[in-house]
């Protein structure tokens, strides 16, 4: 991926022009293969990643010690990702970030972000705003998992996040919803009757 295309992608992700060059300069481009884990459960992750191309699922172990999808990060849906718990508390990551397709990310280290926060007041505002937005979406997803039926949740995803249905394999959508792929298939048929 060349510098011009990275520049355009970052601008499309609402990064102010004055920070795009700084991000490119201090960030590291990483190519991630499908099913490769960028952050593993138990890692101490000190990076924030911007998905430039591709997509990831955030997974946490369930009671049976099997990874369960709890969030999605795509180049066209919530491209800012991290193991936020590990990033802020410098604790072991309770989640893993796994690529669902061949992907490209820009990795920014915590030290570089903290330096930008100290030297640019407007960057700190931008950073906090992006962080709050990411956490609100995650909280929204969790509340819908608790309060909505499978059919209501599927309809909500289709209506509000169609990019997830188009870009994320059904296996991860079903896993996120806590249903089988067969049941997800039934929901799709019900929706389009």
N, C-alpha and C positions, 0 to 999 in steps of 0.2 A: 504494500500500500504506500503510495507516494505522499509527500508532504502536503501537496495541494488538496488531495482528496481527504486527508486527515483534517486539514484546515476547514474544509467545507462541512464535513460531518460534525465537527465540534461546534461550528457556528449554528448548524441545524439543531443542535442539542441545547440551544439557548445559552451557550457560553459567551459572555461579552467579548467583543473583538480584542479588547486590550489583554485578555487572559489566554486567548487561543494560542498565541505564540509562546507564552510562558509554559502552558501545558505541554505543548509539543517539545519544548526545550528541556523541561525537567522530567517529563514522563518517559516511560519505556514502552515501546510497542511489543506486544507478545502475540504470537500465533498459537492458537489452542486447537487441538484436534477434537473431533467429535468424541464424546464420552470421557475426555480428559478432565481431571479434577484440578481446578485452579487453586482452590483453597480446600484443604481437607479438614474434617472434624478433628479437633485436637491441635491444629496448627495455631500459632500466634500470628495473626495476619495484621500487618501494618500498612496495607495498601487499600486505596480506593481505585476501582477499575471503571473505565468508561467503555461500554461495548460499542465498538466502531462498526463491526460487522458480525452477524451471527446471533447467538443467544445462549442463555444459561438458565439452569434451574438452581434454586437454593433448596437444599435438602437437609432435614434433621432426622436423626434416628428415632423410630417409634419404639413402643414397648417391646416389640419382637426383635429389636436391633436391626431393622431393615430401613434403609433411607426412604423418607417420605418427602415429596415435593411440597414446599410451603410458599414459594414465591418464584417469580419469573423476571428475568432481565434480558431484554432484547434491544437490538439497535433501534427499533421503532417503538419500544415500550419500556419505560424505566431503565435507561441505559447506565445509570449510576449504581454500582453494586459494591458490596464489601461484606465481610463478616463484621457488622457494625459493633456487636458485643465485644469481639476481640479487638477491633480497631480502637475503640474508646477506652476499654477497661484493661487493655493489654493482657487479656485472659485467653484461655484456650477457646478456640472457635467451637461453638455448638452446632455450626452448620458447615456444609460443604457447598462449593460453587462448581457445578459440573456443566460443561459445554454440551448442548443438545444438537449442535451442528458445528462444522468447522468455523472458528470464530477468530476475530482480531480484537484485542483490547488495548487501551492505553492505561498503563499502571502508574499511579501517582503515590509516592511514599508519604507517610504521615509527617515526617520531618519537613518535607518540601511544602506540604499543605499548611503546617503550623507556621512556617516561615512566611508564606504568603498571607496568612491570617494576621500576623504581626505587622507586616510592612504595607498592607493594602486594606484599609477599612472596608472598601467596597467589595473586595474579594471575600472577606469574612461574611458580609451580608449575603452574598451570592451562595457561599458554601452552606451557611445555615439554612437558607431558603431551600436549596436542593435536598439537604439532609431531612428537613422537616417533611418535605413532599414525599420522599421515599418512605419514610416511617409512617406517614399517614396512609399511603397506599397499602403498605403491609398490614397495618392495623385494620383498614377497611376490609381487606381480604379475609383476615382472621374473624372479624365480626360476622361477615356473610357466611363463613363456614359454620358458625355456631347458630345463626338465626334463620337461615334460608333452607328450604328443601333443595334436593339435588336439581329438580326442574327449575326452580326459581334462580338458583345459583348459575346454572348453565345459561339461562336466559339473560341474566345480568352480565355474564362474561361476553356473550354474543353482542349484546346491545352496547356495552360500554368499553369492551376490550376486544374487538373483532380481530385485531392483530395476533392475539394469543391463539385463537382458533385456527388462524391461517398459518402461523409459524411454528407452533409448539406441537410435537407429536402427541397424539391422543393418549398415549400411555401416561404422560406427565400431567395432562389435564385431569384424567381419571384419578390418578394418584393424589393430586392436589385436592380433588373433591371428595376423596375417600370412598370411591366407588370402583367397580370393575370396568374394564374396557367394554365389555358386553353391555353393561348398564348404561354407559356413556353413549354407546351406539343406539340404544333404545331411546334415550333422551333426544338424540339428534333426530330420530324418526318422528317422535312426538312433536318436536318443534316444527317440523316441516310438513305436517299433515294438513 
